[in-house]
Amino acid sequence: MKILFVSYYLPPLLYPQSIQIGRFLNALKDYEDLDITVLTAEDNSNLDKELYPNIYDGVEVIKIKNNFNMYVNYIKNRFLSFFYQRPDTFTSWMKKAFSTITTKYKKNDFDIILTFSYPLSTNLLGKELKEYFDCKWIAYNSDPWIDNPHAHFKSYMKNINEDLEKESFTLADKLLFTSIETSEFYINKYPFLKKKIDYINHSFDKTLFNNNIVKNKNITIRYIGSFYGTRTPKPLFKAIKKLDKNDLDKFTIELVGGGKKASLLLSEYKFSNVKIIKPVSYIESLKLMNSSDYLLVIDAPSENISIFFPSKLADYIGCKKPIFGISPKGSTNRILEELDYKCYNVNNIDNIKNELENIINNKYKQSTKSELINKYDISENIVKLKGIIDEYN
């Protein structure tokens, strides 16, 4: 079966999308009945050459150059939204990608197109490629489109993007999302698309974990990732403030990649046992997870059910360390509670403080639910993706 695998972000680019979708590609190419052509970006904005260095072995790769600049991207989004929020500033790259692939291949050269969004405009490219190649199209979306609270579409662009979303999703043969909550959201939004909507969990890759046991002087709690939008460590800091001062010497919290927002907030609270660590490579982040005593998830506050499944949570689960969550009701909350971990709303400062006390007193254990943990293993999730592909064979 001939597959066109389309993802702007793939290794060696170091972004959550690269890691998760690269993981799919790295596992999918081992199936001998699949002939995979990859369409991706030649982008040098943020590289990690340790990230699946052999990912393109055995597949044809077409890389389309793009000089991504976050500042130019911001200006386009802010001041030229009528052109660059249809749905994003990557549409020019998508046009180059379409032109390149259709020059090289003709109708019926592919049996299935797999597209992976973000960027959102990948869905527009997928729609055009489906029409050109006259084949099946599986559209995977890691985040919501018009309903993403972090999207910040100008008011006059919302209707345009609503139409783009509906048209693209209607034309796709299969729609995949990252969680039960996201798939249910879209089933409620588009009941007529119910039969084509499914989900595949974010995955961890156990072959990348180093299981060396590390003894920390203090109980070490780590958060891996940046704070952006309305996501903030403030609920955590408020809870620490409520602890007995004698307890502060018993544990250390490291916010790895916490960035400027976390640093500024920490300068207000002045905790000596909380450290901001600069960003690290992906493989190094796994080592830090593995050498932690506890791992911390902090999600953005939300008045509604949170349908976001942070990809680092899958890695947390894979390294089998105890996890503590600060998150509204939704995907993160459900996943952690299913694994017998605690998760409290960002506004529930007293319960967050009580859970920190439990951690300090070693009243917090790792999950023993191996069957549930395996739901997030790439070796299981790739079987589901392959099964969906085989439906069109």
C-alpha positions in Angstrom: 0.0 0.0 0.0 1.4 3.4 -1.0 1.2 6.0 1.8 1.8 9.8 1.6 2.8 10.8 5.1 2.4 14.6 5.5 3.7 16.4 8.6 5.4 19.8 8.7 7.0 18.9 12.1 9.2 15.8 12.1 12.6 15.0 13.6 15.2 16.5 13.9 12.9 19.4 14.7 12.4 19.6 18.4 8.7 20.3 19.1 6.1 18.1 20.8 4.5 17.5 17.4 7.8 16.3 15.9 8.2 13.8 18.8 4.7 12.4 18.7 4.3 12.2 14.9 7.9 11.1 14.4 7.1 8.3 16.8 4.3 7.2 14.5 6.5 7.3 11.4 9.4 5.5 13.1 7.1 2.6 14.0 4.9 2.6 10.9 7.9 2.2 8.5 8.6 -1.2 10.0 5.5 -2.6 8.3 6.8 -4.3 5.1 3.4 -3.9 3.2 3.6 -0.1 3.5 5.5 2.0 0.9 5.8 5.4 2.6 6.7 8.7 1.1 7.2 11.5 3.6 6.4 15.2 2.9 7.9 17.4 5.5 9.6 20.8 6.2 13.2 21.7 5.8 13.3 24.0 8.8 16.3 24.7 11.0 14.5 26.7 13.7 15.0 24.2 16.6 16.9 21.0 16.0 17.7 17.9 18.2 19.7 15.4 16.2 19.4 12.7 18.9 15.7 12.5 18.1 15.1 9.3 16.1 18.3 9.7 14.0 17.3 6.8 11.7 13.7 7.8 11.2 14.0 8.2 7.4 15.7 4.9 6.7 13.7 2.9 4.2 11.3 5.8 3.2 11.4 8.4 0.5 11.6 11.9 2.0 10.6 15.2 0.3 11.6 18.2 2.3 10.2 21.6 1.4 12.2 24.6 2.6 10.7 27.1 5.0 12.4 30.0 6.7 10.3 30.1 9.8 10.7 33.1 12.1 8.5 33.4 15.2 8.6 37.2 15.2 7.6 37.5 11.5 4.9 34.8 12.2 3.6 36.9 15.1 3.4 40.1 13.0 1.6 38.3 10.2 -0.9 36.8 12.6 -1.5 40.1 14.4 -1.6 42.7 11.6 -2.4 40.7 8.5 -4.9 38.3 9.9 -7.2 38.4 6.9 -4.5 36.7 4.8 -2.6 34.7 7.5 -5.4 33.3 9.6 -6.8 31.2 6.8 -6.1 29.3 9.1 -2.4 30.2 9.8 0.8 31.6 8.4 1.9 28.2 7.1 -0.4 28.3 4.1 2.4 29.5 1.8 4.5 26.4 2.7 1.5 24.2 2.1 1.2 25.7 -1.4 4.8 24.9 -2.1 4.4 21.4 -0.8 1.3 20.8 -3.0 3.1 22.1 -6.1 6.2 19.9 -5.4 4.4 16.7 -4.7 2.0 17.0 -7.6 4.8 17.8 -10.0 6.5 14.5 -9.1 3.5 12.2 -8.7 0.2 11.8 -10.6 -3.3 10.7 -9.9 -3.7 7.3 -8.2 0.0 7.1 -7.2 -1.0 6.9 -3.5 -3.6 4.8 -1.8 -3.9 6.8 1.4 -2.8 10.3 2.5 -2.0 10.7 6.2 -1.9 14.3 7.4 -0.9 15.5 10.8 -1.9 18.9 12.1 -0.5 21.2 13.7 -0.2 23.5 11.6 -3.9 23.7 11.0 -3.4 24.5 7.3 -2.2 20.8 6.9 -5.9 20.0 6.7 -6.3 22.3 3.6 -3.3 20.6 2.0 -4.8 17.2 2.8 -8.1 18.2 1.2 -6.3 19.3 -2.0 -4.1 16.2 -2.1 -7.1 13.9 -1.7 -8.8 15.6 -4.7 -5.7 15.5 -6.8 -4.7 11.9 -6.1 -8.2 10.6 -5.9 -7.5 8.5 -2.8 -8.4 8.1 0.9 -7.5 10.7 3.4 -6.9 10.2 7.2 -6.6 13.5 9.0 -5.0 13.5 12.4 -5.4 16.7 14.5 -3.5 17.1 17.8 -5.3 20.2 18.8 -8.8 21.7 18.2 -9.2 24.2 15.3 -11.7 27.0 15.8 -12.5 25.9 19.4 -8.9 26.1 20.6 -8.8 28.8 23.3 -5.1 29.5 22.4 -5.9 30.1 18.7 -6.8 33.8 19.1 -8.6 34.2 15.7 -9.7 37.7 15.0 -13.5 38.0 15.3 -14.1 38.4 11.6 -11.9 35.3 10.9 -13.9 32.9 13.1 -16.7 32.3 10.6 -14.2 31.8 7.8 -12.3 29.2 9.9 -15.5 27.5 11.0 -16.3 27.0 7.3 -12.8 25.7 6.5 -12.9 23.3 9.4 -16.3 21.9 8.5 -15.4 21.6 4.8 -12.1 19.8 5.5 -13.5 17.5 8.2 -16.4 16.5 5.9 -14.1 15.6 3.0 -11.7 13.5 5.2 -12.4 9.8 5.2 -11.2 9.5 8.8 -10.7 12.0 11.6 -8.3 11.1 14.4 -7.7 13.1 17.6 -5.6 12.5 20.7 -8.1 11.8 23.4 -11.6 10.5 24.2 -12.6 14.1 25.2 -11.5 15.6 21.9 -13.2 13.0 19.8 -16.4 13.3 21.8 -16.3 17.1 21.5 -16.2 16.8 17.7 -18.9 14.1 17.6 -21.1 16.6 19.5 -20.2 19.4 17.2 -20.6 17.4 14.0 -23.0 14.5 14.7 -23.1 13.6 11.0 -19.4 12.8 11.1 -19.7 10.4 14.1 -18.8 7.3 12.1 -15.5 8.7 10.9 -14.2 10.1 14.2 -11.8 8.2 16.4 -8.8 8.9 18.6 -5.3 7.5 19.2 -3.6 8.4 22.5 -0.3 10.2 22.7 2.4 7.6 23.1 5.6 6.9 24.9 8.5 4.9 23.5 9.9 2.6 26.2 13.1 1.9 24.2 14.2 5.5 24.8 14.1 5.2 28.6 17.2 4.6 30.7 16.1 2.7 33.8 19.2 3.5 36.0 18.1 4.1 39.6 19.1 7.5 40.9 19.0 8.4 44.6 18.2 12.1 45.2 19.3 13.9 48.4 15.9 15.5 48.7 12.6 14.4 47.3 12.8 15.7 43.7 9.7 16.8 41.9 10.1 17.8 38.2 7.9 19.6 35.7 9.1 19.3 32.1 8.0 22.0 29.6 7.3 25.7 29.1 4.6 27.9 30.5 2.6 29.7 27.7 -0.7 31.3 27.4 -2.7 31.1 30.6 -0.6 28.1 31.9 1.3 29.2 35.0 3.0 27.7 38.1 1.1 30.1 40.3 -1.2 27.5 41.8 1.8 25.4 42.8 3.6 28.4 44.3 0.5 29.4 46.3 0.3 25.9 47.7 4.0 25.8 48.6 3.4 29.1 50.4 0.9 27.4 52.7 3.3 24.6 53.8 5.1 24.5 57.1 8.5 26.2 56.6 10.3 23.2 58.1 8.9 21.1 55.2 10.5 23.2 52.5 13.9 21.7 53.2 12.6 18.2 52.5 11.9 18.5 48.8 13.1 20.2 45.6 11.0 21.3 42.7 12.6 21.8 39.3 10.7 23.5 36.5 12.7 22.3 33.4 12.2 24.7 30.6 9.9 26.9 32.7 11.2 30.0 31.0 10.7 33.7 31.7 7.2 33.5 33.1 8.2 31.0 35.8 11.4 32.9 36.6 9.5 36.2 37.1 6.9 34.5 39.3 9.6 32.8 41.4 11.3 36.1 42.0 8.1 37.2 43.8 7.8 34.1 45.9 11.5 33.6 46.6 11.4 29.9 47.3 14.9 28.5 47.8 13.8 24.9 47.1 12.3 25.8 43.6 14.6 26.0 40.7 14.1 27.1 37.1 16.2 24.9 34.7 16.9 25.9 31.1 15.4 23.8 28.3 17.1 20.5 27.5 17.1 18.0 24.6 14.3 15.5 24.4 16.6 12.6 25.4 17.9 14.6 28.3 14.3 15.4 29.4 13.6 11.6 29.5 16.7 11.2 31.8 15.4 13.9 34.1 12.0 12.3 34.2 13.6 9.0 35.0 15.8 10.4 37.8 12.8 12.2 39.5 11.0 11.0 42.5 7.7 12.6 41.3 6.6 14.2 38.1 4.3 17.2 37.9 1.7 18.2 35.3 0.3 21.8 35.3 -2.4 22.7 32.8 -4.0 26.0 31.9 -7.2 26.9 33.8 -10.5 26.3 32.0 -14.1 27.0 32.7 -15.1 24.0 30.4 -13.9 20.4 30.1 -10.2 20.5 29.0 -9.9 18.4 25.9 -6.1 18.8 25.7 -3.8 15.8 26.3 -0.3 17.2 26.9 2.1 14.9 25.0 4.7 15.0 27.8 2.1 13.3 30.0 2.5 10.2 27.8 6.3 10.2 28.6 5.6 10.7 32.3 3.4 7.6 32.2 6.0 5.6 30.3 8.8 6.2 32.8 6.5 4.8 35.5 7.2 7.5 38.1 4.4 8.8 40.4 2.6 11.8 38.8 0.8 14.7 40.4 -1.5 16.8 38.4 -2.8 20.4 38.6 -5.4 20.6 35.9 -9.1 21.3 35.3 -11.6 18.5 34.6 -10.8 16.9 31.3 -8.3 14.7 29.6 -5.4 15.1 32.1 -7.6 14.7 35.1 -9.3 11.5 33.7 -6.0 9.9 32.7 -4.3 10.5 36.0 -7.3 9.4 38.1 -7.6 6.2 36.0 -4.0 5.4 36.9 -4.7 6.1 40.6 -2.8 9.4 40.7 -4.1 12.6 42.2 -5.1 15.6 40.1 -6.6 18.8 41.5 -8.1 21.9 39.8 -5.8 24.9 39.5 -8.1 26.8 42.0 -8.0 24.1 44.6 -4.9 25.4 46.5 -5.6 23.6 49.8 -5.8 20.2 48.1 -2.6 20.9 46.1 -0.9 21.8 49.4 -2.2 18.6 51.1 -0.9 16.5 48.2 2.5 18.1 48.5 2.5 17.1 52.2 1.6 13.5 51.1 4.6 13.5 48.8 6.9 14.8 51.5 5.7 12.0 53.8 6.1 9.4 51.1 2.3 8.7 51.0 2.3 8.7 47.2 3.0 5.6 45.1 3.5 4.8 41.4 0.7 3.2 39.4 0.5 -0.6 39.3 -2.1 -0.5 36.5 0.2 -1.9 33.8 -2.7 -2.6 31.4 -3.8 1.0 31.5 -0.2 2.2 31.2 0.2 0.1 28.0 -2.6 2.1 26.4 0.0 4.9 25.9 2.8 2.7 24.5 3.6 3.3 20.9 3.9 -0.4 20.3 0.1 -0.7 21.0 -1.0 2.6 19.5 0.7 1.9 16.2 -1.3 -1.3 15.9 -4.5 0.8 16.1 -3.2 3.2 13.4 -2.2 0.3 11.2 -5.6 -1.2 11.6 -7.3 2.1 10.5 -5.0 2.2 7.5 -5.9 -1.4 6.6 -9.6 -0.5 6.5 -8.8 1.1 3.2 -6.7 -1.6 1.7 
